Amino acid sequence: MMFGNEPNRDYRHEALLQADTVYTLGQLIDIAELNNPSTHAAWERARVAAASVGIAKSELYPTVLAAASGRTYRNAPLLYQSFVLQDLGLLDTTLTLNYTLIDFGTRRAEITAAQARLLAANLSFNNEHLVLIQQVSLAYYNLLNATGLRQAR
C-alpha cells in the first residue's frame, strides 16, 4: 500500500499525506509503520535473529564436498626413427562426507540460544509496533477531540 506521490518505498522520517484525503486510524497506522525507522530496525534485527537460528541448525547437517581436477600431458616420445605426439589425460575426483555423530549437546545449546535471541527480537519487534500504534492512536484521538471542541464553539 502506497500513499503520497512517491513511487518507491524509501524509508523516510516524515510521511507525505494528501491534504484532500480523510484518513482512517488504520491507514494512519499503516503510514506510520511504513515510515518509522525504529520499526524497520526492529524488523531487520528479527530477520537477522531468524537467519542465525537457521545457521545454528545447519551445523547439525552433514556436509558433502566434491572436487575434480584434470591434467593433460603432451609428450613426444621417440618411437623407432620418429617422434610421435601423445596426449595423456588424467582426471582425479574426490568426494568427502563430514557428519558429527556425537556432539555432547554443544550444537543443541547454540540452537537453543539462537531461538531465545529470535524470541527476544520478535518481542522487541512487537513492542515497537505497540508503541507506534499507541502514539498514532493518541494523536488521532487528540485531533478528533480538538476538532469536536472547535465545532462545539
C-alpha positions as CSV (number, residue, x, y, z in Angstrom):
1,M,0.0,0.0,0.0
2,M,1.5,3.4,-1.0
3,F,0.4,6.8,-0.1
4,G,1.6,10.1,-1.5
5,N,3.3,10.7,-4.8
6,E,6.4,8.6,-4.1
7,P,6.7,5.5,-6.4
8,N,9.5,3.9,-4.4
9,R,9.4,2.8,-0.7
10,D,12.3,4.8,0.7
11,Y,12.1,4.8,4.4
12,R,11.6,8.4,5.4
13,H,11.1,10.0,8.8
14,E,8.2,12.1,7.5
15,A,5.2,10.8,5.7
16,L,3.7,12.5,2.7
17,L,-0.1,12.9,3.3
18,Q,-2.6,14.3,0.8
19,A,-4.4,17.3,2.2
20,D,-7.7,16.5,0.5
21,T,-7.9,12.9,1.8
22,V,-9.6,11.8,5.0
23,Y,-7.5,9.0,6.6
24,T,-8.8,6.4,9.0
25,L,-6.9,5.3,12.0
26,G,-5.9,2.1,10.4
27,Q,-4.5,3.9,7.3
28,L,-2.6,6.3,9.6
29,I,-1.0,3.4,11.5
30,D,0.0,1.8,8.2
31,I,1.6,5.1,7.1
32,A,3.4,5.4,10.4
33,E,4.7,1.8,10.2
34,L,6.0,2.3,6.6
35,N,7.9,5.5,7.6
36,N,9.1,4.7,11.1
37,P,12.8,3.8,11.2
38,S,12.6,2.1,14.6
39,T,10.1,-0.5,13.3
40,H,12.3,-1.1,10.3
41,A,15.4,-1.6,12.6
42,A,13.4,-4.0,14.8
43,W,12.3,-5.9,11.7
44,E,15.9,-6.2,10.5
45,R,17.0,-7.4,13.9
46,A,14.3,-10.1,13.9
47,R,15.3,-11.2,10.4
48,V,19.0,-11.5,11.4
49,A,17.9,-13.5,14.5
50,A,15.8,-15.8,12.3
51,A,18.8,-16.3,10.0
52,S,21.0,-17.1,12.9
53,V,18.7,-19.9,14.0
54,G,19.0,-21.4,10.5
55,I,22.7,-21.1,10.6
56,A,22.9,-22.8,14.1
57,K,20.6,-25.6,12.8
58,S,22.7,-26.1,9.7
59,E,25.7,-27.3,11.8
60,L,23.7,-30.5,12.5
61,Y,23.5,-31.4,8.8
62,P,26.2,-33.4,7.0
63,T,28.4,-31.6,4.6
64,V,29.4,-33.1,1.2
65,L,32.5,-31.8,-0.6
66,A,33.1,-32.9,-4.2
67,A,36.2,-31.9,-6.1
68,A,37.5,-32.8,-9.5
69,S,40.8,-31.9,-11.1
70,G,42.2,-32.8,-14.5
71,R,45.6,-32.6,-16.2
72,T,46.7,-33.1,-19.8
73,Y,50.2,-34.0,-20.8
74,R,51.6,-33.7,-24.3
75,N,54.5,-35.9,-24.8
76,A,56.6,-36.5,-27.9
77,P,58.3,-39.8,-27.3
78,L,60.7,-41.2,-29.7
79,L,59.3,-44.3,-31.3
80,Y,61.7,-46.1,-33.7
81,Q,63.0,-43.4,-36.0
82,S,60.4,-40.6,-35.4
83,F,58.7,-38.6,-32.7
84,V,55.0,-39.3,-32.1
85,L,52.7,-36.8,-30.4
86,Q,51.0,-38.4,-27.5
87,D,48.1,-36.8,-25.4
88,L,47.6,-38.2,-21.9
89,G,44.6,-37.1,-19.9
90,L,44.3,-37.7,-16.1
91,L,41.2,-37.0,-14.1
92,D,41.2,-37.1,-10.3
93,T,37.9,-37.0,-8.3
94,T,37.3,-36.9,-4.6
95,L,34.1,-37.0,-2.5
96,T,34.2,-36.1,1.2
97,L,31.3,-36.5,3.7
98,N,31.5,-34.9,7.1
99,Y,29.0,-35.7,9.8
100,T,29.0,-35.2,13.5
101,L,27.9,-38.4,15.3
102,I,28.4,-37.3,18.9
103,D,28.1,-33.7,19.9
104,F,27.5,-33.8,23.7
105,G,24.9,-31.0,23.4
106,T,27.1,-28.2,22.2
107,R,25.2,-27.5,19.0
108,R,21.8,-28.0,20.6
109,A,22.8,-25.3,23.2
110,E,23.7,-23.0,20.3
111,I,20.4,-23.7,18.6
112,T,18.5,-23.0,21.9
113,A,20.4,-19.8,22.4
114,A,19.7,-18.6,18.9
115,Q,16.0,-19.5,19.3
116,A,15.9,-17.4,22.5
117,R,17.5,-14.5,20.7
118,L,14.9,-14.8,18.0
119,L,12.1,-14.8,20.5
120,A,13.6,-11.6,22.1
121,A,13.9,-10.0,18.7
122,N,10.3,-10.9,17.9
123,L,9.0,-9.5,21.2
124,S,11.0,-6.3,20.6
125,F,9.5,-6.0,17.1
126,N,6.0,-6.5,18.6
127,N,6.7,-3.9,21.3
128,E,7.9,-1.3,18.6
129,H,4.5,-1.9,16.8
130,L,2.5,-1.5,20.0
131,V,4.4,1.8,20.9
132,L,3.8,3.1,17.4
133,I,0.1,2.2,17.5
134,Q,-0.3,3.8,20.8
135,Q,1.4,7.1,19.7
136,V,-0.6,7.3,16.4
137,S,-3.9,6.4,18.2
138,L,-3.3,9.1,20.9
139,A,-2.5,11.7,18.3
140,Y,-5.5,10.7,16.2
141,Y,-8.0,10.9,19.1
142,N,-6.4,14.2,20.4
143,L,-7.1,15.6,16.9
144,L,-10.7,14.3,16.9
145,N,-11.2,15.8,20.4
146,A,-9.7,19.2,19.3
147,T,-11.9,19.1,16.1
148,G,-15.0,18.3,18.2
149,L,-14.3,21.1,20.7
150,R,-13.7,23.6,17.9
151,Q,-17.0,22.6,16.2
152,A,-18.9,22.9,19.5
153,R,-17.9,26.6,20.0
